[in-house]
């Protein structure tokens, strides 16, 4: 009876601890690593609590990364717990090809080259975990592939079509015609997205494939660690056992001679066995200063696929694609156009701006509008805007409609003058950070309500008058070119 009550108490404590960890770590990490934990028995003499996981790999992974946090949480919940021991469920063996044995506190892996034969529930977990498995069991990749970064969520346009097609070819069942694939793009343009997408698609086509994703910086850290622990042989053997190697931010391997040499030998070994390699960087291979010439040659010997900055059409498509996820929230077309034109530095900022705007609208109950976008995205908008002045807008509009510049501030109400003035006010609001009162002062000291009326009128005319929409688009192209 006492043992049953103890088990119930431990289960209740674990429920509280698990929920706290879910808030700290996020749903994805908690679901994959914390939720599978089963609470064992507590040894009263030693104060040691046993926690079990279904596979040897997951037990080692959780022990390496969360042992301290789990131990502290249990000690706070139960003062009689002094130690937490994490291990595999009794009677469960490590799946073939993922056998681990503890040695001096460090995990070691032995691979006999046989296909992965995974028992029961280990199959699904191992498929997700392979992306996180380090080549010598040292945890070289942190949490593996991001489940949201797939080809389905990648929007293709003229700026990235080559890289997208090459990435899909690299993940296909057929052997690619080029190796390795090198993705070159500035920050936030989608190269990391494509790396993850390749991993997901390849794993879908080859469920038992061994995939390794990491950054070049992480590669170097783990290589140095292997050197210090005299585990370079295991490091090399495990690294070269992968079917698909994905290395991000290769520019950070600059100047690290020993890591460069190891990467060079790894590329040669994997290519010789017909394995697939994909690298990503913010510059072309030839622009990687401090990289050995032989490594540069290997990186550029396959296909170097550029991802250009997203043009206006691609930015619109990305926003429309993202909006499909927020169907309950209506985002007016003029707001989409405003974001697409204004946030033009990189796709990550564009999507982040849309997410922030929608989140704010949903949490506060406000409708998404041009004014709300201006108010809530000030930092992002100011960082992306080319400094277009109201004077420049007035000059361009006057030339376009062939009216005198003085009419922008005059009191005349003739239609031939009023409409260009209203268009200029609208463009001033869309293209500059100026407030309604500030814009009004630049148009002959007009009241802010006059500017608001002009902005709303032009928005309405653009929606139902193709000629007006064409005029505004033409003016936008001139001002933003």
N, C-alpha and C positions, 0 to 999 in steps of 0.2 A: 504494500500500500504506500509505504514511504517512497519507494522508487518511482511509483507511478506519479505521485505528487511532484517529485523532483523533476520528472520528465515534463510534466505540464508547466511547471514554473519556468524551466529552461525554454520551452517552446514559446511561452508568453513573452519572456525577455527577448528572445530572438526576433519575434514579430516586431517589437519596438525598435530594436537595433537595425533590423533590415529596412524598415521604413525610413529611418534616419539616414541610412546609407544611400537609399534611393534618391532622397532629396539632395544629398551632397554630390553623388557621382553622376546623376542623371539616369533616365529610364533605360538607355541602351546598355551602358556598362552594368547596371544593376541586373538587368534581365539576363545578360550573358554570363556574368561571373558570380554575383552574390545570391541571386534567387535559387540556383541549384544546390546551395550549401545545405547539408543536413546536420542537425545538431546531434552529437553523440552523448556520451555520459561524462559526468564530472567526477574525477577522482578526488575524494575529500582529503586524502593524505597529502597528495602533492599539489592540490589546487589546480590541476590541469584539466581543461575542457577539450574534448575532441570534436573537431568539425570535419565533415566528410564531403568530398566532391566525387562526381561519377567517373572522372578519368584522371589518370596520372598527370597528364599535361595541365588540365584545369587546376588541379590541386597545387602543382608547382607554380603556375602563373599567379593564382590568388595569393599563395604564400609569399611570393617575391614582392608583390605590389600592395597587398592589403593586410598583411599579417599584423603590422603595428597598429593600424587603425582598428582592426577587429579586436585585437587584444585590449586596447584602451577602452573601447566601447563596452566590452564584457566586464572589465574591471570596475567601470563606473556603475554598471547595472548590478553586478554581484561582487561585493568585496571579497568573497571567499574564493574567487577565481584569480589565480596568480599567473597562469600560463594558458595559452591557446595553441593547440597542436592541429595543423591542417594536413590532411592526408586523403588518400583515395579510399572509397568505400571498400570495406572488407570483402574479399572475394572477387573484386574487379581487377582485371589485368589491363595494362596499357595496351592500346591497339597496336597491331603489327606495324613496324616502321616508325613508331613513336614511343619506344621503350626508354624509360629514364631510370637512372639509379642515382641516389644521393651520394655525393662524395665530397667531403670537406665543405659542406654547405653550398656547393655549386651544382646545378643540374647539368647532366651530360646526356647526350642523345646518341643512340646507335641505330643506324639504318642499314638494313641488309639489302636494300634495293628492291625488295618485293613490293607489289602494289599494296596500298593501304586497305586492310581488311578490318573494318570497324564494327564492333559488336553493338547491336541495339541502338540505344539513345546516344551512343558516342559518335555515331555517323554524322548526325546533324551538327553536333557541337564541333567536331573536328573540322568539318567543312568551313565553318565560320572562323575557327581558331587558326587554320593554316596560315592565313594572312598575318597572324600575330606571332607565329612561331619563329624565333630567331634561329639562325643556321646552326648554332651550337648549343641551343637551349638557353641562351643568355637573354632572351626576350628582346631581340633586336628591333622588332616592330612593336609598337605599343598596343594598339587596339585593332589593328588590321584595317579592313576596307570599310569605308563609310557607306552604309546601306542606301543613303539618299543620292549618292553620286553614281548614276548609271547612264547608259546611252539613252534610255527613255527620257530622262530629265535633262539631257544635254540638247540645247537648241542650236541647230546648224544654220549658218548663213554664209555669205560670200567670204567673210573674214576668216572662217575656221573650217571650211568644207574639206580642204586637203587633209588637215590634221584629224578631223572626225572620221573620214573615210579610211585613212591609214590606220587609225586606232581600231576601227571595227574589223579591218582585214587582219590586224595583228591578233585579235581575239577569236578569229574564226577557226573552224575545224581544219581547214586547208592550211598547209604550210605557207607562211607569208613569203612574198618574193624578195623582201628586203629585211635585213637584220644588221644591227639593231634599229629600232625606231627612236628618233630623237625629237621631242616636242619642244619647240622654242616659242616662248611667249612672255610678255611683260606680266607683272603682278596682277592677279585678279582677272585674267582673260580666259581661264578654263583649262589650263594644262593639267593641274592636279585632278580636276574633275575627270578628264579623259583617262588618267592613270588608273583611278579607282574603277571607272567604267570598264576598262580593259580587264581588270582583275575579276570583276563580277561576271562579265560575259564569258571569259575563259573558264572560270570555275563552273559556270552553268553548262558549258559544252563538254567540260572534262571534270566531272564531280570529284574525282580522286586526285586531281592535280595538286602539286605542291607549289604554292604561290608565296612570294616574298615581296612585301612592300615596305619601303622605308625612305627616309631622307638621306642625302649624302652625309649630312652632319651626324646622323645617328649611326650610319655605317662606320664612320671614323671612330666614334666613341666606343662602339662595341669591338672594333678591331684593336684599338689600344688596350681595352680591357682584356681581350684574349691574349695579347702579348704579355701583359703584366701577370696573368694567371697561368702562363705557359700552356695555353690551349689553342695555339694557332693552327695546329693540325686538325683539331675538331672543328674549328671555325671554318677553315677552308673546305673540309669535307662536307659539312652541312650546307654551306652556302652554295656549293656546286651541285647539290642534290635537288635544287628547285627546278621546276619546269618553266616558271615564268618569274622573271626578276624585274621589279618596278622600282626605280630609284628617282626620287624627286629632288629638285634643287641641287643638281649636280655641280653648280657653280661654287658650292661651299666646300668642295673637295680641293680647292685651289691651294697649292703650296704644301700639301701633306704627302710627302714622297712615298712613305711606306704604304699608306692607304691607297694611293694612286697605283702603285705597283700591284698590290693585291687585287684591286678592281680590274686592272688590265689582265691579269692571269685568269680571273674569274670570267671575264668576257670571252676570252679565247677558249676556255674550257667549255662554257655553255654553248657557244656558237658551234664548236666542233661536234657537240652532241645533238645539234639541231634544236636547242632550247630557245626560248623567246626572251628578248630583253627590250625594255623600254626605259628611256631616260627623259627627264624634263629639266629645263633650265630657263633662266630669264635672258639668255644670250646664246648666240650660235657657238658651236664647238670651237671655231677659230678665234673667237673672242674671249675664250677662257684663259686669261693670263695665269702663268705659273703652273700650267698643266703640261706634263711630259708629252712630247710630240707623238710617241707611240700610242698613248691613250687618246689623244686628239684624233689620231687616225682611226682608231677603233670606233669612237663615238660618231664619227661622220661618215663611216663606210657604208651605212645602210641608207636610210631616208631621214633627212632633216626637214621636218614639217613645221612651217611657221603658223602661228595663230596671230593674226593681225588684230589691232584694237577694233572692237565691235562698232560697225557703222550704225547709222540711225535706224535703218530697217531691221537689223539684227537686234538692236536694243528694244525696239517696239515688240518684236517677236518674243523676246525673252520675258518681257513684262506680261504680255498676253498669256504666255505659257504658264507663268507663275500664278496669274490671276485665276486660273482654273482650280487652284487649290483653295481659293478663298471665295467660293461661289456665293455664300451668304452676304458677303460685303460687296456693295456696288462701288466701283471706281470709275468715275466719269472719263470719257475719252480724252477730254482736255487735260486731265491730270496725268493720264498715261503719256500723252504727247509731251507734256511739260517735263516729266521725269526722264523720258527717253532723250530729249534734246539737252537737258541741263546736266544730268549725271552721266558724263561721257568719258571719265577717266578709265574706269574698268567695270567689268560686269559685277564683281563682288559688291562694290559700292551701290550699284544700281539695284540689285536684288535686296541688299540690306536696307536701302532707303524705302523700297516698297513694303518690305516686311514691317519696318518700324511704323510707317504710316498706317497700315492696316491694323497692326496691333493696337496703336493708340486709339484708332477709331472704334475698334471692338470693345476695348476696355473702358472707354469713356462714353460710349453710346453716341458719339458725334458722326455725322455724315462726312465721307471723304470729299474734299473739295480742294480747289486750287489754293485757297487761302490757308486751309489746314496744312497742306503740303509745305507752303512757304514758312509757316510758323514752326512746324515740328522738324523740318529737315534743314534748318539753317546752316549747320556746320557742313553737312555733305554738299549742299548746294553752293555755298561760298567757296568750297575747295575746288569745285568743278567748273565754275563759271569763268568764261573769258570775260574780262572787264569791259562789257559793252556799256557805253554811256547813253543817257537819255538824249543828249545832243546828237550823238551818232545816229540814234534811232530816228529822231526828227528829220535830220538831213536826208537819210535814206528814204524815208516815207515821202518826203516832199519831192524828191527826184523821181520816185516811182509814180506818184500821182500827178506830177507836174504842177505843183502849187508852190507859192512863195513861202519861204521859211517863216516869215513873220506871221503867217496864218495860224501857226501852232499856238501862238499866245494871243491871237486877236479875239474879239468878241463876235465876229461875224458868224451867222447861223445858216448860211447857204449850204445846201447839201454837199456841193462840190468841195467844201472846206471842212464841214463837220465830220464827214465820214473818214477822211484821211487823219484828222485829229484824233478821232476815237480809235482808229487802228494803231496810231502811234502810242496812245495811252495803254492800250492792250499789250503791245509789244514791250513797253517799258515795264509793265508788271511781270510779264513772262520772263524777260531777259535780264532784269536787274534786280538787286535786292532792295530797291527803294520802296518805302511804304506808300500807301495811297495819298496821304497828305503831301509827302515829298514830291510825288509825281505831279500832283495838282499844282504845286508852286512852280514847277518847270513849264506848265502850260498856261501861263498868264495868271497865276494865283487862283486857280479854280479850286472849289471845295472838294474834299475827298469823296463826297457822295457822287459828284459828277464823274470822277474817275471810276468808281465802282460801277456806275451805270454803263459807262463806256466798255469796261471789261466784260461785263455780263452780256451786253448787246452783241459785241463781236463774237463771243463764244457761241451765242445762239445763232448768229448769222452763219458762222462757219459750219454749224451742224446741218443747216437746211439750204444753204446757198453755195453751190459748187464754185461759182466765180469768186466769192469772197474767200472761201477756203483756199483757192488757188493763189489769190493775191497774198494772203498771209504766209502761205508756205514759201512762195517766191521771196518775200521779204526776209523770212527767217533764214533761208539759204544765203542770201546776200549778207546778212548781218553776222552769221556764224562762220562764214567762209574765211 
